[in-house]
Structures are given as structure tokens and as C-alpha cells.
Amino acid sequence: MHHAVARLREARLARSRKPFLARGSNAPRCPGCRVALTHCLCAVRPVVPTHAGVCLVMCDIEPLKPSNTGWLIADVVPDTFAFGWARTEVDPALLELLADPQWQPYLVFPGEFAPPERVVTQVEAARGKRPLFVLLDATWPEACKMFRKSPYLNHLPVLSLQPERLSRYHLRRSRRDDHFCTSEVASLCLALAGEAQAAETLDAYLDVFTHHYLQAKRCLPAQWQGAAHQRLQALMQPAGGATAAA
Ligand SMILES: [Zn+2]
């Protein structure tokens, strides 16, 4: 399992002097999904190739958190890139990606924090270009800091999402009620780009992940036939269902 976020996590672990201890659990975790081995959900990990890509700019500690949902995006969307953020330096590979002519990058952030002339609410990639959603993967205060202190992102249009529903994310509390978790933001972006299948799959996969994560925390078994799993399974069926095989 070597997607972009897994690689970033490995690099971050290699750099740290002290072992990172995830809060609240001594149970051994699966390296593939980061949930307790008893609640591993690797067997249902969906992959949906997309035209659009996702570029995660991650706050230092973020790849180490078992509850980080950027990981789920990298599971589902093969063209996911991930970079660590630092105030004083920028990964040259990130600059290269942003300058790559095949991509049309959008910095996804609430429009009220950007000058109006930078703000867009629709995704309209130019001919021959693929939308690339740049997401600041961090807590809300950290994301604000990253937004202000990353001059190399200042030339990008700011894609402001108009969410109609509040976050269903229960793993981490946020001070802002309308602060979506990173995979929910990616799902909304994919929907805007016309990638309904990927958007819904990522959304359903977040529910499955959240269910397993919370059940493990509560020492209760995962419900493999529960609502979250059923929704994900339905999305993973080939179009037309098994009967259309002939
Ligand atoms: Zn697993």
C-alpha cells in the first residue's frame, strides 16, 4: 500500500525522533487503513479512477493521525498527491505539479477569506486540462495559517464550496460547525467536476471508515451489513448489476 499519503507518513515517521503515539488506543493498528486490526476495512477499499486529481498540502502532524481523512482520498483517487507543509520552505515537487500544464489547479478554501476577484464557485477546466483540487489538510486554525503563509499558492483561483449539509464527521471536533473534513471537501469538489461516482464512493467510504473507527474505539464489532457498508457495496456494483453480465 503505497499511495501518496502513506509515503508522506513514512517519511514523517522516519524524521521524528520520538515514536508517534496515537491517542486513546493501544490496540495494534492495520498499516493499510490505520484502524485497529480487529476492525480493518482494507477488504472494502474502493478505487475510482478520475479525470480530476487531488493535491493534499498537509500540516506536519496530519499524515500521522489515524483519523486523517486525506488518507481516504488517496485510497479512492489514484491521482492523489501529498506534500508536507512548512512555513519556511516549499517542496519543489509541489511547485512542479502546480506548474504542470496538464493540470488546472484550484485552491479550495472558503471564499470569504480571499479577495473576491480570486474566488470561483464552479469548476470549468480549460480544454485539455484536468482539474486539480489543492486541499489544505489541517485543523481549521492551521489551515488558515497555511492559507495566509503560502505565497506560492497566491496565484491560484480560490474554489469556494457552498455546502448544503453540515459535516457528518464525528471523529474530530472543530470549532466551526461548517468546517468539513478533508475527504468531504474532496467529495464536494469531485461532484462539482462532474465525477459523481467518485464523489459518492468517497462519501460512502468515509462513512464506512468512521463506523469502523468509532466501533473500534467503543470496543464493539463492526457491522459489515450495516447501512454504511450497504451503501458502499451498492456503489461498487458494476452498472446494471450482476444480471446484466450476459
Ligand atoms: Zn486495514
Residues whose N, C-alpha, C, O or C-beta is under 5 A from the ligand:
A	BS01	ZN	C30 G32 C33 C40 L41 C42
